[in-house]
Amino acid sequence: MESRSKNLVPGFVVLAVFLISGVKSWTGEIHGRVVCDVCADSSIGPEDHILEGAEVAVLCITKSGEVVNYQAFTNAKGIYTVAETMPESDRWNTCLARPISSFHDHCNHLGDRSTGIKFTYSRPSGHFHTVRPFVYQPSTAPSYCTE
């Protein structure tokens, strides 16, 4: 038990220094969806579905000029999320989200308007920014799409 207490002391010291220094932290979150546009009609309808496991990259430039790069994959609901906690002075300023790949053989061609989305991140700490959906399409639309 005594050795366990000795291991906790350095952690408390670091936490105390952080709190005493007055550094204010900031937390940001970016999320969006990746969808298969089955009929390749550039609109999301009942025939379309989410893409689980699609890869998305998010690149942000902080207020201090640092470039941070994140990689995310969509979950079972087709949603990807990137989140970070950092000092307020280093918070995200401008970001670019872009699709990297869809691992679904039936829907792996990137839609026309899904090359990347640049945006200013001006949300307060603890809030999120939602990026419009990225769309993949099949190489050929099913016959029921043209009827």
C-alpha positions as a Markdown table, in Angstrom:
| # | Residue | x | y | z |
|---|---|---|---|---|
| 1 | Met | 0.0 | 0.0 | 0.0 |
| 2 | Glu | 2.9 | 2.4 | 0.8 |
| 3 | Ser | 4.5 | 2.0 | -2.6 |
| 4 | Arg | 1.1 | 2.7 | -4.2 |
| 5 | Ser | 0.9 | 6.0 | -2.3 |
| 6 | Lys | 4.5 | 6.9 | -3.4 |
| 7 | Asn | 3.4 | 6.4 | -7.1 |
| 8 | Leu | 0.4 | 8.8 | -6.7 |
| 9 | Val | 2.6 | 11.7 | -5.3 |
| 10 | Pro | 4.2 | 12.7 | -8.7 |
| 11 | Gly | 0.7 | 12.8 | -10.3 |
| 12 | Phe | -0.6 | 15.1 | -7.7 |
| 13 | Val | 2.4 | 17.3 | -8.0 |
| 14 | Val | 1.9 | 17.7 | -11.8 |
| 15 | Leu | -1.9 | 18.4 | -11.2 |
| 16 | Ala | -1.1 | 21.0 | -8.6 |
| 17 | Val | 1.4 | 22.8 | -10.8 |
| 18 | Phe | -1.2 | 22.8 | -13.7 |
| 19 | Leu | -3.9 | 24.3 | -11.4 |
| 20 | Ile | -1.6 | 26.8 | -9.7 |
| 21 | Ser | -0.2 | 28.1 | -13.1 |
| 22 | Gly | -3.6 | 29.3 | -14.0 |
| 23 | Val | -3.6 | 27.7 | -17.4 |
| 24 | Lys | -7.2 | 27.5 | -18.6 |
| 25 | Ser | -8.1 | 24.4 | -20.6 |
| 26 | Trp | -10.3 | 24.3 | -23.6 |
| 27 | Thr | -12.1 | 21.2 | -25.1 |
| 28 | Gly | -13.3 | 21.0 | -28.7 |
| 29 | Glu | -15.1 | 18.3 | -30.7 |
| 30 | Ile | -15.7 | 17.8 | -34.4 |
| 31 | His | -18.0 | 15.2 | -35.8 |
| 32 | Gly | -19.8 | 14.3 | -39.0 |
| 33 | Arg | -21.2 | 11.4 | -41.0 |
| 34 | Val | -20.2 | 9.3 | -44.0 |
| 35 | Val | -23.1 | 8.1 | -46.2 |
| 36 | Cys | -23.4 | 5.8 | -49.2 |
| 37 | Asp | -25.5 | 7.6 | -51.9 |
| 38 | Val | -26.8 | 4.5 | -53.5 |
| 39 | Cys | -28.5 | 6.2 | -56.5 |
| 40 | Ala | -25.7 | 8.7 | -56.9 |
| 41 | Asp | -28.3 | 11.5 | -57.0 |
| 42 | Ser | -26.6 | 13.8 | -54.6 |
| 43 | Ser | -29.4 | 13.7 | -52.1 |
| 44 | Ile | -29.7 | 11.5 | -49.0 |
| 45 | Gly | -32.9 | 9.4 | -49.2 |
| 46 | Pro | -34.4 | 6.2 | -47.8 |
| 47 | Glu | -32.3 | 4.0 | -50.1 |
| 48 | Asp | -29.1 | 5.4 | -48.8 |
| 49 | His | -27.2 | 4.1 | -45.8 |
| 50 | Ile | -24.4 | 5.0 | -43.5 |
| 51 | Leu | -20.9 | 3.7 | -44.0 |
| 52 | Glu | -19.3 | 2.1 | -40.9 |
| 53 | Gly | -15.5 | 2.0 | -40.8 |
| 54 | Ala | -15.0 | 4.9 | -43.3 |
| 55 | Glu | -11.8 | 6.8 | -42.7 |
| 56 | Val | -11.7 | 10.6 | -42.3 |
| 57 | Ala | -8.8 | 13.0 | -41.6 |
| 58 | Val | -9.2 | 16.3 | -39.7 |
| 59 | Leu | -6.3 | 18.8 | -39.9 |
| 60 | Cys | -6.5 | 21.8 | -37.6 |
| 61 | Ile | -4.3 | 24.9 | -37.1 |
| 62 | Thr | -4.3 | 26.2 | -33.6 |
| 63 | Lys | -4.2 | 29.8 | -32.5 |
| 64 | Ser | -0.5 | 29.4 | -31.7 |
| 65 | Gly | 0.1 | 28.2 | -35.3 |
| 66 | Glu | 0.6 | 24.5 | -34.5 |
| 67 | Val | -0.7 | 22.0 | -37.1 |
| 68 | Val | -2.4 | 19.0 | -35.6 |
| 69 | Asn | -3.7 | 16.1 | -37.7 |
| 70 | Tyr | -6.3 | 13.6 | -36.5 |
| 71 | Gln | -7.5 | 10.4 | -38.1 |
| 72 | Ala | -11.0 | 8.9 | -37.3 |
| 73 | Phe | -13.2 | 6.1 | -38.4 |
| 74 | Thr | -17.0 | 6.0 | -38.5 |
| 75 | Asn | -18.8 | 4.0 | -35.9 |
| 76 | Ala | -21.8 | 1.7 | -36.4 |
| 77 | Lys | -24.0 | 4.8 | -36.9 |
| 78 | Gly | -21.7 | 6.2 | -39.6 |
| 79 | Ile | -20.4 | 9.0 | -37.3 |
| 80 | Tyr | -16.8 | 10.0 | -36.8 |
| 81 | Thr | -15.6 | 12.1 | -33.9 |
| 82 | Val | -12.4 | 14.0 | -33.1 |
| 83 | Ala | -12.0 | 15.6 | -29.7 |
| 84 | Glu | -9.1 | 17.4 | -27.9 |
| 85 | Thr | -8.5 | 19.2 | -24.6 |
| 86 | Met | -5.7 | 21.7 | -24.7 |
| 87 | Pro | -4.8 | 25.1 | -23.2 |
| 88 | Glu | -7.1 | 27.9 | -24.3 |
| 89 | Ser | -4.2 | 29.7 | -26.0 |
| 90 | Asp | -3.6 | 26.7 | -28.2 |
| 91 | Arg | -7.2 | 25.9 | -29.2 |
| 92 | Trp | -8.2 | 25.1 | -32.8 |
| 93 | Asn | -8.6 | 28.1 | -35.1 |
| 94 | Thr | -9.1 | 26.7 | -38.6 |
| 95 | Cys | -9.8 | 23.1 | -39.6 |
| 96 | Leu | -10.1 | 21.0 | -42.7 |
| 97 | Ala | -12.1 | 17.7 | -42.6 |
| 98 | Arg | -11.7 | 15.4 | -45.6 |
| 99 | Pro | -12.7 | 11.8 | -46.4 |
| 100 | Ile | -9.8 | 9.3 | -46.9 |
| 101 | Ser | -11.4 | 6.0 | -47.8 |
| 102 | Ser | -14.5 | 3.8 | -47.7 |
| 103 | Phe | -13.7 | 0.1 | -47.2 |
| 104 | His | -17.0 | -0.9 | -48.7 |
| 105 | Asp | -16.6 | -2.5 | -52.1 |
| 106 | His | -20.1 | -1.6 | -53.1 |
| 107 | Cys | -19.8 | 2.1 | -52.3 |
| 108 | Asn | -16.2 | 3.5 | -52.6 |
| 109 | His | -16.3 | 6.3 | -55.2 |
| 110 | Leu | -16.2 | 9.7 | -53.6 |
| 111 | Gly | -19.1 | 12.0 | -54.5 |
| 112 | Asp | -18.6 | 15.2 | -56.3 |
| 113 | Arg | -19.0 | 17.6 | -53.3 |
| 114 | Ser | -17.1 | 15.5 | -50.8 |
| 115 | Thr | -13.5 | 16.5 | -51.4 |
| 116 | Gly | -13.0 | 18.4 | -48.1 |
| 117 | Ile | -14.6 | 21.0 | -45.9 |
| 118 | Lys | -12.6 | 23.9 | -44.5 |
| 119 | Phe | -14.1 | 25.8 | -41.5 |
| 120 | Thr | -13.3 | 28.1 | -38.7 |
| 121 | Tyr | -13.6 | 26.6 | -35.3 |
| 122 | Ser | -15.1 | 29.3 | -33.1 |
| 123 | Arg | -17.1 | 27.2 | -30.6 |
| 124 | Pro | -16.6 | 27.8 | -26.9 |
| 125 | Ser | -15.1 | 25.1 | -24.8 |
| 126 | Gly | -17.3 | 22.0 | -24.4 |
| 127 | His | -19.2 | 22.6 | -27.6 |
| 128 | Phe | -18.9 | 20.7 | -30.9 |
| 129 | His | -18.9 | 21.5 | -34.6 |
| 130 | Thr | -20.8 | 19.3 | -37.0 |
| 131 | Val | -19.4 | 18.9 | -40.5 |
| 132 | Arg | -21.9 | 18.2 | -43.4 |
| 133 | Pro | -21.9 | 14.5 | -44.5 |
| 134 | Phe | -19.3 | 13.0 | -46.8 |
| 135 | Val | -20.8 | 11.0 | -49.6 |
| 136 | Tyr | -19.5 | 7.9 | -51.4 |
| 137 | Gln | -21.3 | 6.3 | -54.4 |
| 138 | Pro | -21.3 | 2.9 | -56.0 |
| 139 | Ser | -19.5 | 2.6 | -59.4 |
| 140 | Thr | -22.9 | 1.9 | -61.0 |
| 141 | Ala | -26.3 | 2.7 | -59.5 |
| 142 | Pro | -28.9 | -0.1 | -59.1 |
| 143 | Ser | -31.6 | -0.4 | -61.8 |
| 144 | Tyr | -34.3 | 0.7 | -59.4 |
| 145 | Cys | -32.7 | 4.2 | -59.2 |
| 146 | Thr | -33.4 | 5.0 | -62.9 |
| 147 | Glu | -36.9 | 3.7 | -63.0 |
